[in-house]
Amino acid sequence: MDRQKSASAFQIAKKLMPGGVNSPVRAFQNVGGNPLFINRGDGPYMFDIDGNRYIDFCASWGPLILGHANHAVIGKVQKTLRSGTSFGAPNILEIELASKIIKHVPSIEKMRFVNSGTEAVMSAIRLARGFTGRDLIVKFDGCYHGHVDYLLTAAGSGVINIPQASSLGIPADFIKNTISVPFNDFEMIENVFKNHPGKIAAVIVEPVPGNMGVINSTPGFLTLLRELTRNNGSLLIFDEVISGFRVGIGGAQELFNIKPDLTTLGKIIGGGFPVGAYGGRKEIVDLIAPLGNVYQAGTLSGNPVSMAAGIATLEILEQENFYKNLNSNAEYFYKLIEPFLSNLNIQLACCKSMFTIFFSDKKPVNFEDTKRCDIEKFSCFHNLLLENGVYFSPSQFETNFISSSHAKSDLEIAAEKIKCIVRDLSSRKACVILVL
Ligand code: KE4
């Protein structure tokens, strides 16, 4: 494929923005090569500035459950835009979208809109600390909750739980109240509560981790988190920025029938526009200013344009059989590739319409496992997919998504390309670009 225009644009972008991108993972550093400059999306397809078409499974990292440029979403946004963009005042559309979210997400009685997942998580943590009067936060290695200072920590030594920051610019003091332990490790999380009685404000978890690739929780693990937090006066926060409205209309908390105390959302509820939200039990959420003394604010929070896109998106998700059809297509796709992959010792990890192909001989159950994947082979796989018109999320540690716009024919084409590429890769040492 000719990608000269993307290559030239990237050279210019790198002079203007660090790494030429506005979010690190877009720079293709995990897979090598130059990122593509995309200038159009249409349903399941993205088009780069050289005119190449790709079947897209990155879906802007999750928001585009309906695919690109959904006509209902675009139409509602265009109509809303004609009345203005932002008023810095209450707007009826906030009521409409909040009502939908509260109706569908079991644990949310009241909520607040913000402008990103990071902001939602940052605010939920402050709220949990304000409500409990405690400081300690527990997270899981490999789970990503946005770039707030005190959550950018990898696990330190498993024994002493002293985390190390995974970014420069974070004072040690900022992370001394963060404990990070392996996901799916029942004993470790129990020990954390034994070692810190009455001190833990909250446990935050992606109920379906998507930021180390898709990792499914061991049966009983999330229930254990619910029990430990409840028995210790701590809050359980489900970070459903990815899984919310993805794995079902009620998110992972409905799928697993576990009610957290607080939930963070983003991505899908904005239909491709900047959005985040956090909410939960009324007695907790009412602590947020101006009602209570936990401060949080935002110039464009609840802006009409993001609200309109979210409303239009959720109206479609609410249609009968939306998830039945989406998940049936996802299963159809998995059945096309899974038997083939497993014969080659490659793992398919999925939860409904979110999936990861791990180049590993064992399905990962935690972050350490994912680090043992063959990253070089994944990089080669990703580049060969691009050469063949299929766009996967550019990292082994990320998730891919099937949208309602992917037709069976798109999934069949992608499955054939995947099978040919992994078959070829399995019999070859080096990565040579081949167009099938
Ligand atoms: P944002 O601030 O990027 O809107 O959301 C942060 C966030 C919070 N919680 C979870 C579970 C998330 O996955 C994210 C962000 N997801 C990444 C992709 N895995 C966004 C892509 C990027 O960083 O460019």
Residues whose N, C-alpha, C, O or C-beta is under 5 A from the ligand:
A	BS01	KE4	S23 V25 W61 S116 G117 T118 Y144 H145 G146 E206 G210 N211 D239 V241 I242 G266
